[in-house]
Amino acid sequence: MESAQLEEYLPVVVLAVTATLFAVGNLILSVLVGKRGRRSPSKDIPYECGMLPVGQGTPRLSVKFYLVAMLFILFDIEVIFLFPWAVVYKEMLQDSANVIFGSMISFLGILLVGYIYAVKKRAFDWTS
């Protein structure tokens, strides 16, 4: 009985061995083939529309740039919450028009307060 159960794992073992041999074989093949093609240093520089690259490839950005990016994501995600409201707004007008309109006005008010706060703190001015 135990040998019958072990035979059920044989395809899994064969698959694991095949996958391992395939991965190791690709690594060895890439090392062997990669050594043949010697390239000059001019072929290894990045191509920039025909211009010679000057300076670092990735310049350092200010922390304020990332702050602006995070604020954009924040306000963008908050605007996504308007779509479900817009879809059910016509149906909910029949039941509770004041409640749904008041909740959306309060949501937009909180969003506006956050936006005004970010403008007052000069969070969107990432150039300085």
A tleap script that builds the chain and sets N, CA, C and O, in Angstrom:
source leaprc.protein.ff14SB
mol = sequence {
  NMET GLU SER ALA GLN LEU GLU GLU TYR LEU
  PRO VAL VAL VAL LEU ALA VAL THR ALA THR
  LEU PHE ALA VAL GLY ASN LEU ILE LEU SER
  VAL LEU VAL GLY LYS ARG GLY ARG ARG SER
  PRO SER LYS ASP ILE PRO TYR GLU CYS GLY
  MET LEU PRO VAL GLY GLN GLY THR PRO ARG
  LEU SER VAL LYS PHE TYR LEU VAL ALA MET
  LEU PHE ILE LEU PHE ASP ILE GLU VAL ILE
  PHE LEU PHE PRO TRP ALA VAL VAL TYR LYS
  GLU MET LEU GLN ASP SER ALA ASN VAL ILE
  PHE GLY SER MET ILE SER PHE LEU GLY ILE
  LEU LEU VAL GLY TYR ILE TYR ALA VAL LYS
  LYS ARG ALA PHE ASP TRP THR CSER
}
set mol.1.N position { 0.822 -1.198 0.000 }
set mol.1.CA position { 0.000 0.000 0.000 }
set mol.1.C position { 0.863 1.257 0.000 }
set mol.1.O position { 0.546 2.224 -0.693 }
set mol.2.N position { 1.948 1.254 0.769 }
set mol.2.CA position { 2.805 2.423 0.826 }
set mol.2.C position { 3.517 2.666 -0.495 }
set mol.2.O position { 3.733 3.817 -0.873 }
set mol.3.N position { 3.883 1.613 -1.200 }
set mol.3.CA position { 4.564 1.783 -2.478 }
set mol.3.C position { 3.606 2.364 -3.518 }
set mol.3.O position { 4.042 3.093 -4.408 }
set mol.4.N position { 2.314 2.058 -3.425 }
set mol.4.CA position { 1.336 2.616 -4.366 }
set mol.4.C position { 1.185 4.115 -4.137 }
set mol.4.O position { 1.007 4.879 -5.085 }
set mol.5.N position { 1.256 4.529 -2.882 }
set mol.5.CA position { 1.154 5.960 -2.584 }
set mol.5.C position { 2.397 6.709 -3.057 }
set mol.5.O position { 2.302 7.839 -3.537 }
set mol.6.N position { 3.562 6.076 -2.919 }
set mol.6.CA position { 4.785 6.712 -3.372 }
set mol.6.C position { 4.827 6.817 -4.889 }
set mol.6.O position { 5.420 7.756 -5.420 }
set mol.7.N position { 4.213 5.880 -5.597 }
set mol.7.CA position { 4.181 5.933 -7.050 }
set mol.7.C position { 3.354 7.122 -7.559 }
set mol.7.O position { 3.571 7.589 -8.677 }
set mol.8.N position { 2.427 7.602 -6.761 }
set mol.8.CA position { 1.625 8.764 -7.158 }
set mol.8.C position { 2.470 10.034 -7.169 }
set mol.8.O position { 2.135 10.988 -7.872 }
set mol.9.N position { 3.544 10.060 -6.414 }
set mol.9.CA position { 4.431 11.228 -6.384 }
set mol.9.C position { 5.477 11.211 -7.494 }
set mol.9.O position { 6.211 12.185 -7.662 }
set mol.10.N position { 5.556 10.125 -8.250 }
set mol.10.CA position { 6.552 10.002 -9.300 }
set mol.10.C position { 6.428 11.109 -10.358 }
set mol.10.O position { 7.457 11.669 -10.738 }
set mol.11.N position { 5.232 11.459 -10.855 }
set mol.11.CA position { 5.159 12.566 -11.820 }
set mol.11.C position { 5.620 13.910 -11.237 }
set mol.11.O position { 6.181 14.734 -11.959 }
set mol.12.N position { 5.392 14.131 -9.960 }
set mol.12.CA position { 5.830 15.368 -9.320 }
set mol.12.C position { 7.357 15.406 -9.251 }
set mol.12.O position { 7.965 16.447 -9.498 }
set mol.13.N position { 7.965 14.288 -8.921 }
set mol.13.CA position { 9.421 14.218 -8.848 }
set mol.13.C position { 10.030 14.405 -10.238 }
set mol.13.O position { 11.028 15.109 -10.391 }
set mol.14.N position { 9.430 13.774 -11.249 }
set mol.14.CA position { 9.925 13.916 -12.613 }
set mol.14.C position { 9.810 15.372 -13.065 }
set mol.14.O position { 10.723 15.894 -13.705 }
set mol.15.N position { 8.708 16.025 -12.741 }
set mol.15.CA position { 8.531 17.425 -13.108 }
set mol.15.C position { 9.545 18.322 -12.402 }
set mol.15.O position { 10.094 19.236 -13.017 }
set mol.16.N position { 9.799 18.070 -11.116 }
set mol.16.CA position { 10.765 18.876 -10.372 }
set mol.16.C position { 12.177 18.690 -10.929 }
set mol.16.O position { 12.924 19.660 -11.057 }
set mol.17.N position { 12.546 17.457 -11.257 }
set mol.17.CA position { 13.870 17.191 -11.815 }
set mol.17.C position { 13.998 17.840 -13.189 }
set mol.17.O position { 15.029 18.438 -13.499 }
set mol.18.N position { 12.960 17.727 -14.012 }
set mol.18.CA position { 12.987 18.336 -15.342 }
set mol.18.C position { 13.109 19.854 -15.245 }
set mol.18.O position { 13.895 20.455 -15.978 }
set mol.19.N position { 12.350 20.480 -14.358 }
set mol.19.CA position { 12.411 21.932 -14.198 }
set mol.19.C position { 13.784 22.376 -13.707 }
set mol.19.O position { 14.314 23.381 -14.179 }
set mol.20.N position { 14.359 21.641 -12.770 }
set mol.20.CA position { 15.681 21.984 -12.257 }
set mol.20.C position { 16.742 21.834 -13.341 }
set mol.20.O position { 17.597 22.705 -13.500 }
set mol.21.N position { 16.689 20.740 -14.082 }
set mol.21.CA position { 17.655 20.543 -15.164 }
set mol.21.C position { 17.491 21.606 -16.243 }
set mol.21.O position { 18.487 22.068 -16.801 }
set mol.22.N position { 16.270 22.000 -16.545 }
set mol.22.CA position { 16.039 23.039 -17.545 }
set mol.22.C position { 16.619 24.373 -17.088 }
set mol.22.O position { 17.268 25.066 -17.872 }
set mol.23.N position { 16.392 24.741 -15.824 }
set mol.23.CA position { 16.914 26.011 -15.311 }
set mol.23.C position { 18.435 26.013 -15.277 }
set mol.23.O position { 19.063 26.973 -15.723 }
set mol.24.N position { 19.030 24.954 -14.754 }
set mol.24.CA position { 20.488 24.869 -14.675 }
set mol.24.C position { 21.090 24.819 -16.077 }
set mol.24.O position { 22.119 25.443 -16.335 }
set mol.25.N position { 20.451 24.076 -16.981 }
set mol.25.CA position { 20.942 23.997 -18.358 }
set mol.25.C position { 20.906 25.353 -19.054 }
set mol.25.O position { 21.836 25.685 -19.788 }
set mol.26.N position { 19.853 26.146 -18.840 }
set mol.26.CA position { 19.789 27.485 -19.429 }
set mol.26.C position { 20.871 28.397 -18.863 }
set mol.26.O position { 21.465 29.181 -19.602 }
set mol.27.N position { 21.131 28.305 -17.572 }
set mol.27.CA position { 22.178 29.128 -16.974 }
set mol.27.C position { 23.554 28.767 -17.530 }
set mol.27.O position { 24.345 29.649 -17.866 }
set mol.28.N position { 23.832 27.480 -17.625 }
set mol.28.CA position { 25.130 27.051 -18.156 }
set mol.28.C position { 25.259 27.433 -19.617 }
set mol.28.O position { 26.321 27.896 -20.036 }
set mol.29.N position { 24.208 27.253 -20.404 }
set mol.29.CA position { 24.232 27.601 -21.814 }
set mol.29.C position { 24.436 29.102 -22.020 }
set mol.29.O position { 25.162 29.505 -22.930 }
set mol.30.N position { 23.809 29.928 -21.192 }
set mol.30.CA position { 23.988 31.376 -21.351 }
set mol.30.C position { 25.403 31.804 -20.996 }
set mol.30.O position { 25.927 32.739 -21.601 }
set mol.31.N position { 26.033 31.146 -20.033 }
set mol.31.CA position { 27.420 31.473 -19.699 }
set mol.31.C position { 28.342 31.070 -20.839 }
set mol.31.O position { 29.247 31.823 -21.199 }
set mol.32.N position { 28.126 29.900 -21.406 }
set mol.32.CA position { 28.982 29.427 -22.497 }
set mol.32.C position { 28.814 30.269 -23.752 }
set mol.32.O position { 29.804 30.647 -24.379 }
set mol.33.N position { 27.597 30.560 -24.121 }
set mol.33.CA position { 27.341 31.327 -25.338 }
set mol.33.C position { 27.676 32.794 -25.125 }
set mol.33.O position { 28.123 33.460 -26.059 }
set mol.34.N position { 27.474 33.309 -23.933 }
set mol.34.CA position { 27.723 34.718 -23.655 }
set mol.34.C position { 29.193 35.079 -23.682 }
set mol.34.O position { 29.525 36.237 -23.938 }
set mol.35.N position { 30.073 34.154 -23.433 }
set mol.35.CA position { 31.509 34.434 -23.444 }
set mol.35.C position { 32.023 34.618 -24.867 }
set mol.35.O position { 33.033 35.292 -25.071 }
set mol.36.N position { 31.355 34.038 -25.845 }
set mol.36.CA position { 31.834 34.100 -27.220 }
set mol.36.C position { 31.754 35.513 -27.786 }
set mol.36.O position { 32.691 35.981 -28.433 }
set mol.37.N position { 30.659 36.178 -27.547 }
set mol.37.CA position { 30.439 37.476 -28.162 }
set mol.37.C position { 31.067 38.594 -27.351 }
set mol.37.O position { 30.416 39.154 -26.470 }
set mol.38.N position { 32.300 38.926 -27.625 }
set mol.38.CA position { 32.965 40.048 -26.950 }
set mol.38.C position { 32.495 41.336 -27.600 }
set mol.38.O position { 32.496 41.463 -28.825 }
set mol.39.N position { 32.096 42.283 -26.777 }
set mol.39.CA position { 31.611 43.537 -27.316 }
set mol.39.C position { 32.515 44.665 -26.870 }
set mol.39.O position { 33.170 44.596 -25.830 }
set mol.40.N position { 32.532 45.702 -27.681 }
set mol.40.CA position { 33.338 46.872 -27.328 }
set mol.40.C position { 32.570 47.712 -26.309 }
set mol.40.O position { 31.346 47.612 -26.222 }
set mol.41.N position { 33.279 48.537 -25.539 }
set mol.41.CA position { 32.582 49.385 -24.552 }
set mol.41.C position { 31.586 50.357 -25.187 }
set mol.41.O position { 30.616 50.757 -24.542 }
set mol.42.N position { 31.816 50.734 -26.432 }
set mol.42.CA position { 30.883 51.654 -27.076 }
set mol.42.C position { 29.540 50.990 -27.360 }
set mol.42.O position { 28.523 51.673 -27.486 }
set mol.43.N position { 29.531 49.659 -27.462 }
set mol.43.CA position { 28.268 48.964 -27.676 }
set mol.43.C position { 27.478 48.820 -26.381 }
set mol.43.O position { 26.277 48.554 -26.419 }
set mol.44.N position { 28.129 48.991 -25.245 }
set mol.44.CA position { 27.456 48.820 -23.969 }
set mol.44.C position { 26.853 50.110 -23.421 }
set mol.44.O position { 26.145 50.064 -22.415 }
set mol.45.N position { 27.108 51.254 -24.045 }
set mol.45.CA position { 26.510 52.495 -23.544 }
set mol.45.C position { 25.057 52.561 -24.007 }
set mol.45.O position { 24.730 52.062 -25.084 }
set mol.46.N position { 24.187 53.167 -23.212 }
set mol.46.CA position { 22.780 53.253 -23.604 }
set mol.46.C position { 22.594 54.194 -24.791 }
set mol.46.O position { 23.275 55.211 -24.917 }
set mol.47.N position { 21.676 53.833 -25.634 }
set mol.47.CA position { 21.397 54.639 -26.822 }
set mol.47.C position { 20.374 55.703 -26.466 }
set mol.47.O position { 19.274 55.378 -26.020 }
set mol.48.N position { 20.720 56.966 -26.654 }
set mol.48.CA position { 19.845 58.086 -26.318 }
set mol.48.C position { 19.560 58.904 -27.567 }
set mol.48.O position { 20.029 60.037 -27.678 }
set mol.49.N position { 18.819 58.365 -28.487 }
set mol.49.CA position { 18.407 59.082 -29.696 }
set mol.49.C position { 19.593 59.653 -30.462 }
set mol.49.O position { 19.493 60.750 -31.012 }
set mol.50.N position { 20.689 58.951 -30.511 }
set mol.50.CA position { 21.840 59.400 -31.265 }
set mol.50.C position { 22.763 60.319 -30.493 }
set mol.50.O position { 23.835 60.662 -30.989 }
set mol.51.N position { 22.382 60.725 -29.302 }
set mol.51.CA position { 23.211 61.628 -28.501 }
set mol.51.C position { 24.088 60.796 -27.562 }
set mol.51.O position { 23.679 59.736 -27.087 }
set mol.52.N position { 25.269 61.282 -27.309 }
set mol.52.CA position { 26.128 60.617 -26.340 }
set mol.52.C position { 25.594 60.895 -24.947 }
set mol.52.O position { 25.266 62.040 -24.635 }
set mol.53.N position { 25.496 59.876 -24.101 }
set mol.53.CA position { 24.969 60.098 -22.758 }
set mol.53.C position { 25.940 60.911 -21.907 }
set mol.53.O position { 27.146 60.663 -21.910 }
set mol.54.N position { 25.398 61.880 -21.181 }
set mol.54.CA position { 26.196 62.734 -20.315 }
set mol.54.C position { 25.589 62.657 -18.923 }
set mol.54.O position { 24.381 62.826 -18.760 }
set mol.55.N position { 26.407 62.408 -17.937 }
set mol.55.CA position { 25.919 62.351 -16.558 }
set mol.55.C position { 25.360 60.984 -16.214 }
set mol.55.O position { 25.468 60.027 -16.982 }
set mol.56.N position { 24.763 60.924 -15.044 }
set mol.56.CA position { 24.198 59.670 -14.579 }
set mol.56.C position { 22.924 59.349 -15.348 }
set mol.56.O position { 22.242 60.244 -15.848 }
set mol.57.N position { 22.617 58.078 -15.435 }
set mol.57.CA position { 21.409 57.669 -16.126 }
set mol.57.C position { 20.154 57.945 -15.331 }
set mol.57.O position { 19.099 58.221 -15.901 }
set mol.58.N position { 20.261 57.872 -14.025 }
set mol.58.CA position { 19.095 58.115 -13.182 }
set mol.58.C position { 19.422 59.243 -12.205 }
set mol.58.O position { 20.058 59.009 -11.178 }
set mol.59.N position { 18.992 60.460 -12.520 }
set mol.59.CA position { 19.281 61.560 -11.603 }
set mol.59.C position { 18.458 61.443 -10.325 }
set mol.59.O position { 17.361 60.884 -10.330 }
set mol.60.N position { 18.989 61.965 -9.252 }
set mol.60.CA position { 18.280 61.926 -7.969 }
set mol.60.C position { 17.179 62.965 -7.991 }
set mol.60.O position { 17.375 64.086 -8.458 }
set mol.61.N position { 16.031 62.587 -7.486 }
set mol.61.CA position { 14.892 63.485 -7.440 }
set mol.61.C position { 14.662 63.939 -6.008 }
set mol.61.O position { 15.022 63.256 -5.049 }
set mol.62.N position { 14.066 65.086 -5.895 }
set mol.62.CA position { 13.765 65.637 -4.583 }
set mol.62.C position { 12.679 64.806 -3.909 }
set mol.62.O position { 11.867 64.165 -4.575 }
set mol.63.N position { 12.677 64.825 -2.596 }
set mol.63.CA position { 11.655 64.124 -1.838 }
set mol.63.C position { 10.283 64.736 -2.113 }
set mol.63.O position { 9.269 64.041 -2.052 }
set mol.64.N position { 10.252 66.026 -2.414 }
set mol.64.CA position { 8.975 66.681 -2.697 }
set mol.64.C position { 8.327 66.105 -3.949 }
set mol.64.O position { 7.101 66.088 -4.053 }
set mol.65.N position { 9.128 65.633 -4.900 }
set mol.65.CA position { 8.559 65.000 -6.090 }
set mol.65.C position { 7.739 63.780 -5.692 }
set mol.65.O position { 6.633 63.581 -6.194 }
set mol.66.N position { 8.275 62.971 -4.800 }
set mol.66.CA position { 7.553 61.780 -4.359 }
set mol.66.C position { 6.334 62.163 -3.528 }
set mol.66.O position { 5.320 61.465 -3.562 }
set mol.67.N position { 6.417 63.258 -2.786 }
set mol.67.CA position { 5.263 63.738 -2.036 }
set mol.67.C position { 4.135 64.144 -2.978 }
set mol.67.O position { 2.969 63.837 -2.728 }
set mol.68.N position { 4.484 64.835 -4.059 }
set mol.68.CA position { 3.476 65.217 -5.047 }
set mol.68.C position { 2.880 63.970 -5.694 }
set mol.68.O position { 1.673 63.908 -5.930 }
set mol.69.N position { 3.712 62.988 -5.979 }
set mol.69.CA position { 3.216 61.753 -6.582 }
set mol.69.C position { 2.261 61.032 -5.638 }
set mol.69.O position { 1.228 60.524 -6.075 }
set mol.70.N position { 2.592 60.980 -4.356 }
set mol.70.CA position { 1.702 60.321 -3.398 }
set mol.70.C position { 0.409 61.099 -3.219 }
set mol.70.O position { -0.654 60.497 -3.072 }
set mol.71.N position { 0.480 62.424 -3.228 }
set mol.71.CA position { -0.743 63.222 -3.137 }
set mol.71.C position { -1.618 63.019 -4.363 }
set mol.71.O position { -2.843 62.951 -4.253 }
set mol.72.N position { -0.996 62.923 -5.522 }
set mol.72.CA position { -1.773 62.648 -6.731 }
set mol.72.C position { -2.496 61.321 -6.615 }
set mol.72.O position { -3.680 61.227 -6.939 }
set mol.73.N position { -1.793 60.292 -6.155 }
set mol.73.CA position { -2.422 58.984 -5.993 }
set mol.73.C position { -3.553 59.068 -4.973 }
set mol.73.O position { -4.615 58.480 -5.179 }
set mol.74.N position { -3.340 59.783 -3.887 }
set mol.74.CA position { -4.358 59.918 -2.850 }
set mol.74.C position { -5.618 60.574 -3.395 }
set mol.74.O position { -6.717 60.049 -3.216 }
set mol.75.N position { -5.470 61.710 -4.054 }
set mol.75.CA position { -6.641 62.401 -4.579 }
set mol.75.C position { -7.262 61.626 -5.736 }
set mol.75.O position { -8.477 61.679 -5.928 }
set mol.76.N position { -6.463 60.918 -6.498 }
set mol.76.CA position { -6.980 60.120 -7.598 }
set mol.76.C position { -7.837 58.978 -7.070 }
set mol.76.O position { -8.909 58.701 -7.610 }
set mol.77.N position { -7.374 58.323 -6.030 }
set mol.77.CA position { -8.144 57.219 -5.458 }
set mol.77.C position { -9.425 57.731 -4.811 }
set mol.77.O position { -10.457 57.063 -4.875 }
set mol.78.N position { -9.374 58.895 -4.197 }
set mol.78.CA position { -10.582 59.434 -3.598 }
set mol.78.C position { -11.615 59.781 -4.656 }
set mol.78.O position { -12.814 59.651 -4.408 }
set mol.79.N position { -11.185 60.213 -5.814 }
set mol.79.CA position { -12.133 60.531 -6.889 }
set mol.79.C position { -12.781 59.252 -7.421 }
set mol.79.O position { -13.912 59.292 -7.905 }
set mol.80.N position { -12.090 58.134 -7.337 }
set mol.80.CA position { -12.676 56.865 -7.779 }
set mol.80.C position { -13.921 56.533 -6.968 }
set mol.80.O position { -14.831 55.878 -7.475 }
set mol.81.N position { -13.973 56.973 -5.725 }
set mol.81.CA position { -15.146 56.712 -4.896 }
set mol.81.C position { -16.380 57.469 -5.386 }
set mol.81.O position { -17.486 57.186 -4.927 }
set mol.82.N position { -16.222 58.410 -6.291 }
set mol.82.CA position { -17.371 59.130 -6.843 }
set mol.82.C position { -18.139 58.290 -7.859 }
set mol.82.O position { -19.339 58.500 -8.038 }
set mol.83.N position { -17.483 57.348 -8.527 }
set mol.83.CA position { -18.145 56.580 -9.572 }
set mol.83.C position { -19.281 55.694 -9.050 }
set mol.83.O position { -20.363 55.723 -9.638 }
set mol.84.N position { -19.100 54.906 -7.980 }
set mol.84.CA position { -20.244 54.124 -7.489 }
set mol.84.C position { -21.396 55.023 -7.042 }
set mol.84.O position { -22.562 54.674 -7.226 }
set mol.85.N position { -21.079 56.161 -6.463 }
set mol.85.CA position { -22.109 57.099 -6.050 }
set mol.85.C position { -22.883 57.607 -7.261 }
set mol.85.O position { -24.108 57.724 -7.215 }
set mol.86.N position { -22.171 57.906 -8.341 }
set mol.86.CA position { -22.828 58.408 -9.545 }
set mol.86.C position { -23.702 57.340 -10.192 }
set mol.86.O position { -24.717 57.665 -10.809 }
set mol.87.N position { -23.330 56.093 -10.062 }
set mol.87.CA position { -24.106 55.015 -10.668 }
set mol.87.C position { -25.430 54.820 -9.938 }
set mol.87.O position { -26.467 54.631 -10.574 }
set mol.88.N position { -25.402 54.862 -8.629 }
set mol.88.CA position { -26.625 54.591 -7.858 }
set mol.88.C position { -27.362 55.868 -7.467 }
set mol.88.O position { -28.382 55.800 -6.782 }
set mol.89.N position { -26.870 57.021 -7.886 }
set mol.89.CA position { -27.475 58.284 -7.453 }
set mol.89.C position { -28.914 58.399 -7.930 }
set mol.89.O position { -29.778 58.803 -7.152 }
set mol.90.N position { -29.199 58.063 -9.167 }
set mol.90.CA position { -30.551 58.217 -9.704 }
set mol.90.C position { -31.537 57.296 -9.002 }
set mol.90.O position { -32.675 57.682 -8.738 }
set mol.91.N position { -31.097 56.069 -8.698 }
set mol.91.CA position { -31.969 55.127 -8.000 }
set mol.91.C position { -32.220 55.559 -6.561 }
set mol.91.O position { -33.329 55.404 -6.050 }
set mol.92.N position { -31.195 56.100 -5.907 }
set mol.92.CA position { -31.333 56.473 -4.504 }
set mol.92.C position { -32.057 57.799 -4.323 }
set mol.92.O position { -32.467 58.121 -3.208 }
set mol.93.N position { -32.223 58.571 -5.379 }
set mol.93.CA position { -32.970 59.820 -5.263 }
set mol.93.C position { -34.409 59.576 -4.852 }
set mol.93.O position { -35.007 60.400 -4.161 }
set mol.94.N position { -34.966 58.457 -5.270 }
set mol.94.CA position { -36.355 58.146 -4.932 }
set mol.94.C position { -36.512 57.838 -3.449 }
set mol.94.O position { -37.537 58.174 -2.856 }
set mol.95.N position { -35.523 57.211 -2.848 }
set mol.95.CA position { -35.632 56.799 -1.446 }
set mol.95.C position { -35.179 57.895 -0.489 }
set mol.95.O position { -35.946 58.346 0.362 }
set mol.96.N position { -33.939 58.315 -0.635 }
set mol.96.CA position { -33.387 59.277 0.321 }
set mol.96.C position { -32.475 60.258 -0.417 }
set mol.96.O position { -31.254 60.101 -0.434 }
set mol.97.N position { -33.075 61.239 -1.005 }
set mol.97.CA position { -32.318 62.184 -1.818 }
set mol.97.C position { -31.398 63.049 -0.964 }
set mol.97.O position { -30.247 63.279 -1.336 }
set mol.98.N position { -31.887 63.525 0.166 }
set mol.98.CA position { -31.088 64.423 1.000 }
set mol.98.C position { -29.908 63.712 1.645 }
set mol.98.O position { -28.835 64.298 1.793 }
set mol.99.N position { -30.097 62.465 2.028 }
set mol.99.CA position { -29.024 61.728 2.697 }
set mol.99.C position { -27.867 61.473 1.735 }
set mol.99.O position { -26.709 61.702 2.082 }
set mol.100.N position { -28.174 61.005 0.539 }
set mol.100.CA position { -27.093 60.694 -0.401 }
set mol.100.C position { -26.411 61.967 -0.877 }
set mol.100.O position { -25.191 61.987 -1.040 }
set mol.101.N position { -27.173 63.023 -1.100 }
set mol.101.CA position { -26.551 64.272 -1.529 }
set mol.101.C position { -25.715 64.874 -0.401 }
set mol.101.O position { -24.627 65.391 -0.652 }
set mol.102.N position { -26.204 64.815 0.829 }
set mol.102.CA position { -25.451 65.339 1.975 }
set mol.102.C position { -24.173 64.561 2.232 }
set mol.102.O position { -23.144 65.147 2.567 }
set mol.103.N position { -24.232 63.239 2.076 }
set mol.103.CA position { -23.023 62.438 2.303 }
set mol.103.C position { -21.974 62.737 1.243 }
set mol.103.O position { -20.781 62.767 1.545 }
set mol.104.N position { -22.403 62.957 0.011 }
set mol.104.CA position { -21.422 63.259 -1.032 }
set mol.104.C position { -20.869 64.663 -0.865 }
set mol.104.O position { -19.685 64.883 -1.119 }
set mol.105.N position { -21.681 65.612 -0.448 }
set mol.105.CA position { -21.181 66.967 -0.200 }
set mol.105.C position { -20.179 66.952 0.954 }
set mol.105.O position { -19.169 67.654 0.905 }
set mol.106.N position { -20.448 66.162 1.986 }
set mol.106.CA position { -19.488 66.081 3.097 }
set mol.106.C position { -18.192 65.407 2.644 }
set mol.106.O position { -17.108 65.814 3.060 }
set mol.107.N position { -18.294 64.382 1.796 }
set mol.107.CA position { -17.094 63.737 1.260 }
set mol.107.C position { -16.275 64.726 0.439 }
set mol.107.O position { -15.060 64.821 0.608 }
set mol.108.N position { -16.939 65.461 -0.448 }
set mol.108.CA position { -16.227 66.449 -1.255 }
set mol.108.C position { -15.681 67.591 -0.402 }
set mol.108.O position { -14.635 68.157 -0.721 }
set mol.109.N position { -16.386 67.937 0.687 }
set mol.109.CA position { -15.885 68.971 1.594 }
set mol.109.C position { -14.598 68.544 2.281 }
set mol.109.O position { -13.656 69.329 2.389 }
set mol.110.N position { -14.557 67.301 2.746 }
set mol.110.CA position { -13.334 66.786 3.380 }
set mol.110.C position { -12.199 66.729 2.361 }
set mol.110.O position { -11.053 67.040 2.682 }
set mol.111.N position { -12.522 66.331 1.140 }
set mol.111.CA position { -11.525 66.310 0.070 }
set mol.111.C position { -11.013 67.717 -0.225 }
set mol.111.O position { -9.818 67.904 -0.455 }
set mol.112.N position { -11.896 68.696 -0.221 }
set mol.112.CA position { -11.506 70.083 -0.471 }
set mol.112.C position { -10.641 70.622 0.665 }
set mol.112.O position { -9.672 71.338 0.416 }
set mol.113.N position { -10.976 70.289 1.893 }
set mol.113.CA position { -10.160 70.727 3.032 }
set mol.113.C position { -8.751 70.139 2.928 }
set mol.113.O position { -7.770 70.838 3.182 }
set mol.114.N position { -8.643 68.860 2.557 }
set mol.114.CA position { -7.322 68.248 2.381 }
set mol.114.C position { -6.541 68.890 1.257 }
set mol.114.O position { -5.327 69.065 1.363 }
set mol.115.N position { -7.225 69.244 0.180 }
set mol.115.CA position { -6.565 69.898 -0.944 }
set mol.115.C position { -6.076 71.285 -0.552 }
set mol.115.O position { -4.952 71.662 -0.884 }
set mol.116.N position { -6.906 72.045 0.148 }
set mol.116.CA position { -6.512 73.392 0.589 }
set mol.116.C position { -5.329 73.302 1.553 }
set mol.116.O position { -4.414 74.123 1.489 }
set mol.117.N position { -5.342 72.317 2.439 }
set mol.117.CA position { -4.226 72.119 3.362 }
set mol.117.C position { -2.930 71.832 2.592 }
set mol.117.O position { -1.871 72.363 2.928 }
set mol.118.N position { -3.024 70.992 1.561 }
set mol.118.CA position { -1.831 70.674 0.774 }
set mol.118.C position { -1.331 71.894 0.015 }
set mol.118.O position { -0.123 72.076 -0.138 }
set mol.119.N position { -2.245 72.728 -0.460 }
set mol.119.CA position { -1.835 73.937 -1.168 }
set mol.119.C position { -1.189 74.916 -0.193 }
set mol.119.O position { -0.177 75.531 -0.528 }
set mol.120.N position { -1.749 75.075 1.002 }
set mol.120.CA position { -1.185 76.001 1.991 }
set mol.120.C position { 0.201 75.555 2.456 }
set mol.120.O position { 1.062 76.390 2.734 }
set mol.121.N position { 0.415 74.251 2.540 }
set mol.121.CA position { 1.717 73.725 2.951 }
set mol.121.C position { 2.702 73.680 1.790 }
set mol.121.O position { 3.836 73.232 1.961 }
set mol.122.N position { 2.295 74.130 0.635 }
set mol.122.CA position { 3.105 74.139 -0.588 }
set mol.122.C position { 3.615 72.733 -0.922 }
set mol.122.O position { 4.761 72.548 -1.331 }
set mol.123.N position { 2.729 71.749 -0.735 }
set mol.123.CA position { 3.109 70.364 -1.010 }
set mol.123.C position { 3.186 70.076 -2.501 }
set mol.123.O position { 3.878 69.146 -2.914 }
set mol.124.N position { 2.489 70.856 -3.311 }
set mol.124.CA position { 2.501 70.618 -4.748 }
set mol.124.C position { 3.657 71.317 -5.442 }
set mol.124.O position { 3.846 71.131 -6.644 }
set mol.125.N position { 4.430 72.109 -4.730 }
set mol.125.CA position { 5.567 72.834 -5.313 }
set mol.125.C position { 6.812 71.990 -5.113 }
set mol.125.O position { 7.536 72.196 -4.138 }
set mol.126.N position { 7.079 71.058 -5.994 }
set mol.126.CA position { 8.191 70.133 -5.824 }
set mol.126.C position { 9.462 70.597 -6.526 }
set mol.126.O position { 10.473 69.898 -6.476 }
set mol.127.N position { 9.437 71.744 -7.171 }
set mol.127.CA position { 10.637 72.189 -7.879 }
set mol.127.C position { 11.693 72.770 -6.953 }
set mol.127.O position { 12.876 72.759 -7.291 }
set mol.128.N position { 11.298 73.268 -5.811 }
set mol.128.CA position { 12.286 73.905 -4.915 }
set mol.128.C position { 12.943 72.893 -4.012 }
set mol.128.O position { 13.794 73.252 -3.199 }
savepdb mol mol.pdb
quit
